[in-house]
């Protein structure tokens, strides 16, 4: 039987719920939220359960977004000689005084959500959008702190930044009705820490990561939907590490669903483009999700299109029978003119997973 409490099936394959086919991770590089909503709904329609606004106002560009934010934050100062994670990249930020001087204002997530929600409501009333939830994607607080804050200041900055993120979340929940709200926690830097390629300022990395992810989940109102996008992508440099297989992703997903009292709405797991070998997918046999938690595999890649996705679906189906499909990450790295074709690719791949 499934090794955690709740409503589970005794069969590994039946432990995964049958779901609608497509999940969009977040960024869709079009002009504005209205263009995203119209374009996505026209091409994917009933394949989706929720729809993001596309992060069209610069949120998809982590480097410029957080540099502008940290530049205007009292208590932080840029060290132009201290580059962010990896080689090159934005400056590191350090404290200009004591931790008590640190004052994060509005981060911009709530303001963007308010604007997009108004568009969403109007298009729903016009019949443009089908019966979907409004999806808000938020990077975990660990991510910008690890990438852009000086290591000596990370432990001091994290609590203040997390508090600011949770204020944004509360503002969003005050505007969007909870039965229409889906919150996705974008979780990537944590996997760099777990793989040992991103330094951590907390001693027990695994427990620290899980405690933080659980805390973020519980901060979302109980009557709203919450999911996780688990990711190996460094927003500025590609991949933190090439995963050997899906084992660490599965371990984190299992540990989260074990800790959380409420059901996770969905889990999104990336699949690298080159992985059609059984070894990558084998750990999915040990993935235990509560009935009703949707599993999405991020196996859509523009470079090999429908044929590549077909091979990855066939490999995944040797282990798990019911899953939806998605890209491995957001679409923000693609030019706007490529978006319609990428969405059509999602629809075509979804037909393969029926």
C-alpha positions as a Markdown table, in Angstrom:
| # | Residue | x | y | z |
|---|---|---|---|---|
| 1 | Unk | 0.0 | 0.0 | 0.0 |
| 2 | Unk | 1.0 | 3.6 | -0.3 |
| 3 | Unk | 3.4 | 4.5 | 2.5 |
| 4 | Unk | 1.8 | 7.8 | 3.7 |
| 5 | Unk | -1.7 | 8.4 | 5.2 |
| 6 | Unk | -4.6 | 9.6 | 3.2 |
| 7 | Unk | -6.7 | 8.4 | 0.3 |
| 8 | Unk | -4.4 | 6.2 | -1.8 |
| 9 | Unk | -4.6 | 3.2 | -4.0 |
| 10 | Unk | -2.7 | 0.0 | -3.4 |
| 11 | Unk | -1.5 | 0.0 | -7.0 |
| 12 | Unk | 1.4 | 2.3 | -7.9 |
| 13 | Unk | -0.2 | 3.2 | -11.2 |
| 14 | Unk | -3.6 | 3.8 | -9.7 |
| 15 | Unk | -2.0 | 6.1 | -7.1 |
| 16 | Unk | -1.8 | 8.7 | -9.9 |
| 17 | Unk | -5.0 | 10.4 | -10.7 |
| 18 | Unk | -6.2 | 10.7 | -14.3 |
| 19 | Unk | -6.1 | 14.4 | -15.2 |
| 20 | Unk | -6.6 | 16.9 | -17.9 |
| 21 | Unk | -3.6 | 16.9 | -20.2 |
| 22 | Unk | -1.7 | 20.1 | -20.2 |
| 23 | Unk | 0.0 | 22.4 | -17.6 |
| 24 | Unk | 1.7 | 25.6 | -18.3 |
| 25 | Unk | 4.6 | 26.2 | -16.0 |
| 26 | Unk | 4.4 | 30.0 | -16.0 |
| 27 | Unk | 6.1 | 32.3 | -18.5 |
| 28 | Unk | 4.6 | 32.8 | -21.9 |
| 29 | Unk | 6.5 | 35.6 | -23.8 |
| 30 | Unk | 3.7 | 37.5 | -25.4 |
| 31 | Unk | 2.8 | 41.2 | -25.2 |
| 32 | Unk | 0.6 | 41.2 | -22.2 |
| 33 | Unk | -1.8 | 39.1 | -20.1 |
| 34 | Unk | -4.7 | 39.5 | -22.4 |
| 35 | Unk | -2.7 | 38.3 | -25.4 |
| 36 | Unk | -1.6 | 35.3 | -23.3 |
| 37 | Unk | -5.1 | 34.4 | -22.1 |
| 38 | Unk | -6.5 | 34.7 | -25.6 |
| 39 | Unk | -3.7 | 32.8 | -27.4 |
| 40 | Unk | -3.5 | 30.1 | -24.8 |
| 41 | Unk | -7.3 | 29.5 | -24.6 |
| 42 | Unk | -7.7 | 29.4 | -28.3 |
| 43 | Unk | -5.0 | 26.7 | -28.7 |
| 44 | Unk | -5.3 | 24.7 | -25.5 |
| 45 | Unk | -8.8 | 25.4 | -24.3 |
| 46 | Unk | -10.2 | 22.5 | -22.3 |
| 47 | Unk | -6.8 | 20.8 | -22.0 |
| 48 | Unk | -6.0 | 23.2 | -19.1 |
| 49 | Unk | -7.3 | 23.3 | -15.6 |
| 50 | Unk | -5.6 | 26.6 | -14.8 |
| 51 | Unk | -4.0 | 29.4 | -16.8 |
| 52 | Unk | -1.1 | 31.8 | -15.9 |
| 53 | Unk | -0.8 | 35.4 | -17.0 |
| 54 | Unk | 2.5 | 34.6 | -18.8 |
| 55 | Unk | 4.7 | 36.8 | -16.5 |
| 56 | Unk | 4.8 | 39.3 | -19.4 |
| 57 | Unk | 5.9 | 42.3 | -17.4 |
| 58 | Unk | 9.5 | 41.3 | -16.8 |
| 59 | Unk | 8.9 | 38.7 | -14.1 |
| 60 | Unk | 10.2 | 36.0 | -16.4 |
| 61 | Unk | 13.6 | 37.7 | -16.4 |
| 62 | Unk | 14.9 | 36.9 | -13.0 |
| 63 | Unk | 18.1 | 38.9 | -13.3 |
| 64 | Unk | 16.6 | 42.3 | -14.2 |
| 65 | Unk | 13.5 | 41.7 | -12.0 |
| 66 | Unk | 15.4 | 41.1 | -8.8 |
| 67 | Unk | 18.2 | 43.5 | -9.5 |
| 68 | Unk | 15.7 | 46.3 | -9.8 |
| 69 | Unk | 13.9 | 45.1 | -6.6 |
| 70 | Unk | 17.1 | 44.9 | -4.5 |
| 71 | Unk | 18.4 | 48.2 | -5.8 |
| 72 | Unk | 15.5 | 50.0 | -4.3 |
| 73 | Unk | 15.4 | 48.1 | -1.0 |
| 74 | Unk | 16.6 | 50.1 | 2.0 |
| 75 | Unk | 19.2 | 48.1 | 3.9 |
| 76 | Unk | 20.8 | 46.5 | 0.8 |
| 77 | Unk | 23.7 | 47.6 | -1.3 |
| 78 | Unk | 25.1 | 46.1 | -4.5 |
| 79 | Unk | 28.6 | 44.8 | -4.4 |
| 80 | Unk | 29.7 | 45.1 | -8.1 |
| 81 | Unk | 32.7 | 42.9 | -7.4 |
| 82 | Unk | 30.6 | 40.1 | -5.9 |
| 83 | Unk | 28.9 | 38.3 | -8.8 |
| 84 | Unk | 25.8 | 36.1 | -8.3 |
| 85 | Unk | 25.8 | 32.3 | -8.4 |
| 86 | Unk | 28.0 | 30.9 | -11.2 |
| 87 | Unk | 30.3 | 32.9 | -13.4 |
| 88 | Unk | 29.4 | 36.5 | -14.2 |
| 89 | Unk | 25.7 | 37.5 | -13.7 |
| 90 | Unk | 24.3 | 40.2 | -11.6 |
| 91 | Unk | 26.0 | 41.7 | -8.6 |
| 92 | Unk | 25.7 | 40.2 | -5.1 |
| 93 | Unk | 23.8 | 42.3 | -2.6 |
| 94 | Unk | 24.9 | 42.8 | 1.0 |
| 95 | Unk | 23.5 | 44.5 | 4.1 |
| 96 | Unk | 24.3 | 48.2 | 4.3 |
| 97 | Unk | 23.7 | 48.2 | 8.0 |
| 98 | Unk | 22.1 | 45.8 | 10.5 |
| 99 | Unk | 19.3 | 43.3 | 9.7 |
| 100 | Unk | 16.9 | 45.7 | 11.4 |
| 101 | Unk | 17.5 | 48.3 | 8.6 |
| 102 | Unk | 16.3 | 45.9 | 5.9 |
| 103 | Unk | 12.9 | 47.0 | 4.5 |
| 104 | Unk | 11.3 | 45.2 | 1.6 |
| 105 | Unk | 8.4 | 47.0 | 0.0 |
| 106 | Unk | 6.0 | 45.7 | -2.6 |
| 107 | Unk | 7.7 | 43.1 | -4.7 |
| 108 | Unk | 5.4 | 43.4 | -7.7 |
| 109 | Unk | 3.8 | 40.0 | -7.7 |
| 110 | Unk | 0.5 | 41.2 | -6.2 |
| 111 | Unk | 0.3 | 44.3 | -8.4 |
| 112 | Unk | 0.8 | 42.1 | -11.5 |
| 113 | Unk | -1.8 | 39.6 | -10.2 |
| 114 | Unk | -4.4 | 42.3 | -9.6 |
| 115 | Unk | -4.0 | 43.7 | -13.1 |
| 116 | Unk | -4.1 | 40.2 | -14.7 |
| 117 | Unk | -7.1 | 39.1 | -12.6 |
| 118 | Unk | -9.1 | 42.0 | -14.0 |
| 119 | Unk | -8.3 | 40.9 | -17.5 |
| 120 | Unk | -9.1 | 37.3 | -16.6 |
| 121 | Unk | -12.5 | 38.3 | -15.2 |
| 122 | Unk | -13.4 | 40.3 | -18.3 |
| 123 | Unk | -12.4 | 37.5 | -20.7 |
| 124 | Unk | -14.4 | 35.0 | -18.6 |
| 125 | Unk | -17.5 | 37.2 | -18.9 |
| 126 | Unk | -17.0 | 37.5 | -22.6 |
| 127 | Unk | -16.8 | 33.8 | -23.0 |
| 128 | Unk | -13.2 | 33.9 | -24.2 |
| 129 | Unk | -11.8 | 31.7 | -21.3 |
| 130 | Unk | -13.3 | 28.4 | -20.4 |
| 131 | Unk | -13.8 | 27.3 | -16.8 |
| 132 | Unk | -10.3 | 27.7 | -15.5 |
| 133 | Unk | -8.5 | 28.7 | -12.4 |
| 134 | Unk | -6.3 | 31.8 | -12.3 |
| 135 | Unk | -2.7 | 30.5 | -11.8 |
| 136 | Unk | -0.1 | 32.6 | -9.9 |
| 137 | Unk | 3.5 | 31.4 | -10.1 |
| 138 | Unk | 5.8 | 32.6 | -7.3 |
| 139 | Unk | 9.5 | 31.8 | -6.9 |
| 140 | Unk | 10.4 | 30.4 | -3.5 |
| 141 | Unk | 12.1 | 33.0 | -1.3 |
| 142 | Unk | 15.3 | 30.8 | -1.2 |
| 143 | Unk | 15.9 | 31.4 | -4.9 |
| 144 | Unk | 16.7 | 35.1 | -5.2 |
| 145 | Unk | 18.4 | 35.1 | -1.8 |
| 146 | Unk | 20.7 | 32.3 | -2.9 |
| 147 | Unk | 21.4 | 33.7 | -6.4 |
| 148 | Unk | 21.7 | 37.4 | -5.7 |
| 149 | Unk | 22.6 | 38.0 | -2.0 |
| 150 | Unk | 26.1 | 37.8 | -0.6 |
| 151 | Unk | 26.6 | 34.5 | 1.3 |
| 152 | Unk | 27.5 | 36.4 | 4.5 |
| 153 | Unk | 24.1 | 38.1 | 4.4 |
| 154 | Unk | 21.8 | 35.3 | 3.2 |
| 155 | Unk | 20.7 | 34.1 | 6.6 |
| 156 | Unk | 19.8 | 37.6 | 7.6 |
| 157 | Unk | 18.0 | 38.6 | 4.4 |
| 158 | Unk | 16.0 | 35.4 | 4.0 |
| 159 | Unk | 13.4 | 36.0 | 6.8 |
| 160 | Unk | 12.7 | 39.5 | 5.7 |
| 161 | Unk | 12.4 | 38.5 | 2.0 |
| 162 | Unk | 10.2 | 35.5 | 2.9 |
| 163 | Unk | 7.9 | 37.8 | 4.9 |
| 164 | Unk | 7.6 | 40.1 | 1.9 |
| 165 | Unk | 6.7 | 37.2 | -0.4 |
| 166 | Unk | 4.0 | 36.1 | 2.0 |
| 167 | Unk | 2.6 | 39.6 | 2.2 |
| 168 | Unk | 2.4 | 39.6 | -1.6 |
| 169 | Unk | 0.6 | 36.2 | -1.3 |
| 170 | Unk | -1.9 | 37.6 | 1.2 |
| 171 | Unk | -2.6 | 40.6 | -1.1 |
| 172 | Unk | -3.3 | 38.2 | -4.0 |
| 173 | Unk | -5.6 | 36.1 | -1.9 |
| 174 | Unk | -7.5 | 39.3 | -0.9 |
| 175 | Unk | -8.3 | 40.0 | -4.5 |
| 176 | Unk | -8.7 | 36.6 | -6.2 |
| 177 | Unk | -11.5 | 34.4 | -4.9 |
| 178 | Unk | -10.0 | 31.3 | -3.4 |
| 179 | Unk | -12.1 | 28.9 | -5.5 |
| 180 | Unk | -10.5 | 30.5 | -8.6 |
| 181 | Unk | -7.0 | 30.8 | -7.2 |
| 182 | Unk | -4.1 | 28.4 | -8.0 |
| 183 | Unk | -0.7 | 29.2 | -6.5 |
| 184 | Unk | 2.4 | 27.5 | -7.8 |
| 185 | Unk | 5.7 | 27.5 | -5.9 |
| 186 | Unk | 8.5 | 27.5 | -8.4 |
| 187 | Unk | 11.2 | 25.4 | -6.8 |
| 188 | Unk | 14.6 | 25.3 | -8.6 |
| 189 | Unk | 17.5 | 26.6 | -6.5 |
| 190 | Unk | 16.7 | 24.1 | -3.8 |
| 191 | Unk | 17.7 | 21.3 | -6.2 |
| 192 | Unk | 21.0 | 23.0 | -6.8 |
| 193 | Unk | 21.5 | 22.9 | -3.0 |
| 194 | Unk | 20.4 | 19.3 | -2.8 |
| 195 | Unk | 22.9 | 18.4 | -5.6 |
| 196 | Unk | 25.7 | 20.2 | -3.8 |
| 197 | Unk | 26.3 | 22.8 | -6.5 |
| 198 | Unk | 24.6 | 25.8 | -4.8 |
| 199 | Unk | 25.9 | 26.6 | -1.3 |
| 200 | Unk | 23.3 | 26.7 | 1.5 |
| 201 | Unk | 23.3 | 28.9 | 4.6 |
| 202 | Unk | 21.2 | 26.4 | 6.6 |
| 203 | Unk | 23.1 | 23.3 | 7.9 |
| 204 | Unk | 20.7 | 20.4 | 7.2 |
| 205 | Unk | 19.9 | 21.0 | 3.6 |
| 206 | Unk | 17.3 | 18.4 | 3.0 |
| 207 | Unk | 15.3 | 19.2 | 6.1 |
| 208 | Unk | 15.8 | 22.9 | 5.6 |
| 209 | Unk | 14.4 | 22.7 | 2.1 |
| 210 | Unk | 11.4 | 20.6 | 3.1 |
| 211 | Unk | 10.6 | 22.9 | 6.0 |
| 212 | Unk | 10.6 | 25.9 | 3.8 |
| 213 | Unk | 8.5 | 24.4 | 1.1 |
| 214 | Unk | 6.0 | 23.1 | 3.6 |
| 215 | Unk | 5.8 | 26.6 | 5.3 |
| 216 | Unk | 5.1 | 28.2 | 1.9 |
| 217 | Unk | 2.4 | 25.6 | 1.2 |
| 218 | Unk | 0.6 | 26.2 | 4.5 |
| 219 | Unk | 0.7 | 30.0 | 3.9 |
| 220 | Unk | -1.7 | 29.6 | 1.0 |
| 221 | Unk | -5.4 | 29.9 | 2.1 |
| 222 | Unk | -6.9 | 26.4 | 2.7 |
| 223 | Unk | -9.6 | 26.8 | 0.1 |
| 224 | Unk | -7.2 | 27.8 | -2.7 |
| 225 | Unk | -5.3 | 25.3 | -4.8 |
| 226 | Unk | -1.5 | 24.9 | -4.4 |
| 227 | Unk | 1.1 | 23.0 | -6.5 |
| 228 | Unk | 4.8 | 22.8 | -7.0 |
| 229 | Unk | 7.0 | 23.1 | -10.1 |
| 230 | Unk | 10.1 | 21.2 | -9.2 |
| 231 | Unk | 13.0 | 22.2 | -11.5 |
| 232 | Unk | 16.7 | 21.9 | -12.1 |
| 233 | Unk | 17.0 | 25.1 | -14.1 |
| 234 | Unk | 19.2 | 28.0 | -13.0 |
| 235 | Unk | 17.3 | 31.1 | -14.3 |
| 236 | Unk | 20.6 | 32.7 | -15.4 |
| 237 | Unk | 22.8 | 29.9 | -16.5 |
| 238 | Unk | 20.9 | 26.9 | -17.7 |
| 239 | Unk | 20.9 | 23.8 | -15.5 |
| 240 | Unk | 22.3 | 23.7 | -11.9 |
| 241 | Unk | 23.1 | 20.0 | -12.6 |
| 242 | Unk | 21.9 | 17.3 | -15.1 |
| 243 | Unk | 19.8 | 15.0 | -12.9 |
| 244 | Unk | 21.0 | 11.4 | -13.0 |
| 245 | Unk | 17.4 | 10.2 | -12.9 |
| 246 | Unk | 14.1 | 11.4 | -11.4 |
| 247 | Unk | 15.0 | 10.0 | -8.0 |
| 248 | Unk | 15.7 | 13.3 | -6.1 |
| 249 | Unk | 12.5 | 14.8 | -7.6 |
| 250 | Unk | 10.5 | 11.8 | -6.5 |
| 251 | Unk | 12.1 | 12.0 | -3.0 |
| 252 | Unk | 11.1 | 15.6 | -2.5 |
| 253 | Unk | 7.6 | 15.1 | -3.9 |
| 254 | Unk | 7.0 | 12.1 | -1.5 |
| 255 | Unk | 8.5 | 14.0 | 1.5 |
| 256 | Unk | 6.2 | 17.0 | 0.8 |
| 257 | Unk | 3.0 | 15.0 | 0.5 |
| 258 | Unk | 4.0 | 13.1 | 3.6 |
| 259 | Unk | 4.4 | 16.3 | 5.7 |
| 260 | Unk | 1.4 | 18.2 | 4.4 |
| 261 | Unk | -2.0 | 17.7 | 5.9 |
| 262 | Unk | -3.8 | 19.3 | 2.9 |
| 263 | Unk | -3.7 | 17.7 | -0.5 |
| 264 | Unk | -1.2 | 19.1 | -3.0 |
| 265 | Unk | -3.0 | 20.2 | -6.2 |
| 266 | Unk | -0.3 | 19.1 | -8.6 |
| 267 | Unk | 3.3 | 18.2 | -8.9 |
| 268 | Unk | 5.3 | 19.1 | -12.0 |
| 269 | Unk | 8.5 | 17.2 | -12.7 |
| 270 | Unk | 10.9 | 18.0 | -15.5 |
| 271 | Unk | 12.2 | 15.5 | -18.0 |
| 272 | Unk | 15.5 | 16.4 | -19.8 |
| 273 | Unk | 15.3 | 16.3 | -23.6 |
| 274 | Unk | 17.8 | 13.5 | -24.1 |
| 275 | Unk | 16.3 | 11.1 | -21.6 |
| 276 | Unk | 14.3 | 8.3 | -23.2 |
| 277 | Unk | 16.2 | 5.6 | -21.3 |
| 278 | Unk | 14.3 | 3.6 | -18.6 |
| 279 | Unk | 16.8 | 4.5 | -15.9 |
| 280 | Unk | 15.6 | 8.1 | -15.7 |
| 281 | Unk | 12.0 | 7.1 | -15.2 |
| 282 | Unk | 12.5 | 4.1 | -12.9 |
| 283 | Unk | 12.2 | 6.2 | -9.6 |
| 284 | Unk | 8.7 | 7.2 | -10.7 |
| 285 | Unk | 7.6 | 3.7 | -9.5 |
| 286 | Unk | 8.2 | 5.0 | -6.0 |
| 287 | Unk | 6.2 | 8.2 | -6.4 |
| 288 | Unk | 3.2 | 8.1 | -4.1 |
| 289 | Unk | 0.7 | 10.9 | -4.6 |
| 290 | Unk | -2.7 | 11.2 | -2.9 |
| 291 | Unk | -5.8 | 10.6 | -4.9 |
| 292 | Unk | -6.6 | 14.0 | -6.6 |
| 293 | Unk | -3.0 | 15.2 | -6.8 |
| 294 | Unk | -2.2 | 15.8 | -10.5 |
| 295 | Unk | 1.1 | 14.6 | -11.9 |
| 296 | Unk | 2.6 | 16.5 | -14.9 |
| 297 | Unk | 5.8 | 15.4 | -16.6 |
| 298 | Unk | 7.7 | 18.3 | -18.3 |
| 299 | Unk | 8.7 | 16.3 | -21.3 |
| 300 | Unk | 7.9 | 18.8 | -24.1 |
| 301 | Unk | 11.0 | 20.2 | -25.8 |
| 302 | Unk | 11.0 | 22.5 | -28.8 |
| 303 | Unk | 14.2 | 21.0 | -30.1 |
| 304 | Unk | 12.8 | 17.5 | -30.9 |
| 305 | Unk | 9.1 | 18.3 | -30.9 |
| 306 | Unk | 6.4 | 15.7 | -31.2 |
| 307 | Unk | 8.6 | 12.8 | -32.0 |
| 308 | Unk | 10.8 | 13.4 | -29.0 |
| 309 | Unk | 7.9 | 13.8 | -26.7 |
| 310 | Unk | 6.4 | 10.6 | -28.0 |
| 311 | Unk | 9.5 | 8.7 | -27.1 |
| 312 | Unk | 9.6 | 10.2 | -23.6 |
| 313 | Unk | 5.9 | 9.4 | -23.0 |
| 314 | Unk | 6.5 | 5.8 | -24.1 |
| 315 | Unk | 9.4 | 5.6 | -21.6 |
| 316 | Unk | 7.4 | 7.1 | -18.8 |
| 317 | Unk | 4.4 | 4.9 | -19.4 |
| 318 | Unk | 6.5 | 1.8 | -18.6 |
| 319 | Unk | 6.4 | 3.1 | -15.0 |
| 320 | Unk | 3.4 | 5.4 | -14.5 |
| 321 | Unk | 0.2 | 5.2 | -16.5 |
| 322 | Unk | -1.6 | 8.5 | -15.8 |
| 323 | Unk | 0.0 | 11.9 | -16.1 |
| 324 | Unk | -0.4 | 15.2 | -17.9 |
| 325 | Unk | 2.2 | 16.9 | -20.0 |
| 326 | Unk | 4.0 | 20.1 | -19.9 |
| 327 | Unk | 7.3 | 21.8 | -21.0 |
| 328 | Unk | 10.2 | 21.2 | -18.7 |
| 329 | Unk | 10.1 | 24.9 | -17.6 |
| 330 | Unk | 8.4 | 28.1 | -18.6 |
| 331 | Unk | 8.4 | 29.3 | -22.3 |
| 332 | Unk | 10.2 | 32.6 | -21.5 |
| 333 | Unk | 13.4 | 31.6 | -23.3 |
| 334 | Unk | 11.6 | 31.5 | -26.6 |
| 335 | Unk | 10.8 | 34.4 | -29.0 |
| 336 | Unk | 7.2 | 35.6 | -29.1 |
| 337 | Unk | 6.7 | 34.4 | -32.6 |
| 338 | Unk | 7.4 | 30.8 | -31.5 |
| 339 | Unk | 4.7 | 30.8 | -28.9 |
| 340 | Unk | 1.7 | 29.8 | -31.1 |
| 341 | Unk | 3.6 | 26.8 | -32.5 |
| 342 | Unk | 4.8 | 25.8 | -29.0 |
| 343 | Unk | 1.2 | 25.8 | -27.7 |
| 344 | Unk | 0.1 | 23.8 | -30.7 |
| 345 | Unk | 2.9 | 21.3 | -29.8 |
| 346 | Unk | 1.5 | 21.1 | -26.3 |
| 347 | Unk | -1.9 | 20.2 | -27.7 |
| 348 | Unk | -0.5 | 17.6 | -30.1 |
| 349 | Unk | 1.5 | 16.0 | -27.3 |
| 350 | Unk | -1.5 | 16.0 | -25.0 |
| 351 | Unk | -3.3 | 13.9 | -27.7 |
| 352 | Unk | -0.5 | 11.3 | -27.4 |
| 353 | Unk | -1.1 | 11.0 | -23.6 |
| 354 | Unk | -4.8 | 10.2 | -23.9 |
